[in-house]
Amino acid sequence: MKVVIGADHGGYILKEEITSLLEEMGIEYEDMGCNCEDSVDYPDYGLPVAEKVARGEADRGIVICGTGIGMSITANKVKGIRCALVHDMFTAKATREHNDTNVLAMGARVIGPGLAREIAKIWLSTEFEGGRHAKRIGKIAEYEQKDN
């Protein structure tokens, strides 16, 4: 599995924590920045992460900002992306099992590094259940293909 990860200034420190986790788990990753706490614009980092996942250059993506909201909105603008903003372990598992999310968003000012690590571990290790859920994901994909 290859993961691409990005954060704005509000998520920079948590991004560093999650890249350490990816190394510990032996997961290949690409860090898209940002690389400091100086103010930046979250779309400049969220869009490239989502685009790489959508193009198949990475299997999954992780985006982090202060609340996770901006990154989540940004990632979901990219066709083919199913990004979930997750702040607990239950939804980390459910969003993979039921929604086949391919991008995880987290808020560094909402959750601490310990919980974020657990969320990422669960999200990275949980597989999509398929079945009735695949039909629903198919409906989303079909809608994306329309000229809306």
N, C-alpha and C positions, 0 to 999 in steps of 0.2 A: 504494500500500500504506500502511496505517496500522498503527502498532505502539503498543502500550501497554506501559509499563515500570514496574516497581516493585522496591523493595529494602528490606531492613531495615537497621539500623545497620551491620551487618557488610558489607553490600554497597553502602552509600551512595556511597563514593568510586568504585567501579567503575561504578556506575550513571551517575554524572556523566561518566565516560569514554565509556560506550556512548551516552549521549544526544548527546555531541559527535560521535561517529561517525555517528549517525543524521542529524544536521544536515549533516555533510559529504557523506553519500550522498543528501541531498535527500529523505529519508523522513519523512513526517509522523508525529509521535508525540505521545503524551500521557503525561506523567510523573505517576504516582500516588503518589510519595513513596517512602520517607521523605526528608526534606530536611536531615538532620544525622546525626551519629554518636552521638546519645543513644540509649540502649537502648530498643528497641521490640520488638513481637512480630511475627514474620514473617507469620503468617496475616492480620494486619490489612492487609498490602500485597499478599500473594500471591493471596488470594481475590478482591479487586476486579479485579486484572489478569485472572485466569482467567475471571471472570464476564463481563467486557466482551468478551473473545474469544468465549466461548460464546454470547453474545447477538448476535454479529455487529457489535458496535460498533467492533471493531478486527479486522484481518486476522490479526495475530499478536501474541504477548506475549513479553516477556522479564522474568524474575524472578531476583533475585540476593540471596544471603545469604552468610554466611561459608563454608559448604561447598556450598551449592546443594541440599543434601538436604532441608532443611525446606521450602523453597520448592517443590521438585519434588513432594514428598508433598502439600503443600497444593493446588497447582494441579491435580494429578490427581484430587482429590476432586470437582472440578466436572465435571458431566456434559458430554461433548462435548470435553473437553480431552485432548490427547495431549502431555504435557510430557516432555521429555527433559533429563536432567542431563548436560551435555556439558563435557568438559575437554580435548578434542583436536579437531583439524581433520577427521580421518577420520570420527568419529561425528557431527560437525556436518553433514557432507554426507549421510551414510547415513541419519540420522534424518529428514531431509527427503525424500530420495529414496524410502525404503522405508516409513517410518512416518507420513509426512505430519504431522509434529508441528506444532502450532500455538502452542506455548509452549516457549521455551528457558530452561532454568535453568542458572546458573553459580555457582561458588563463588569468591568474592573472596579467600579465604584459601588457595585451592588453585592458582589460576592468576593470572598477572600481567596487567596491562592490555594489553600487546602481543598476547599469545595470545588474550585475551578479545575484542579487536577483530577478530582474524582469524577466530575462531570465529563471531562475530556476522555478519561479512561473508559468510562461506560459507553460514551458515544462512539469512540473508535472501535470498541470490541463488540458492539451489538450489530447483528445482521438484520436486514429487512425480512419480514415474515412472508411477504408476497400474499397470495390468496386474495381474499376480498379487498385487501389494501392495494394490491396491484391494479385492480379495476379503477379504484379511486384516483390513484396516481396517473393512470392512463387518461382519465377525464381531464385532469389538469394539463397534461402534455398536449392533448387534443385542443384544448382551449388556447394554449400558447401558439399553436400553429395557425389559428384564425387571424384574419386581418382586423384587429380590434382598434 
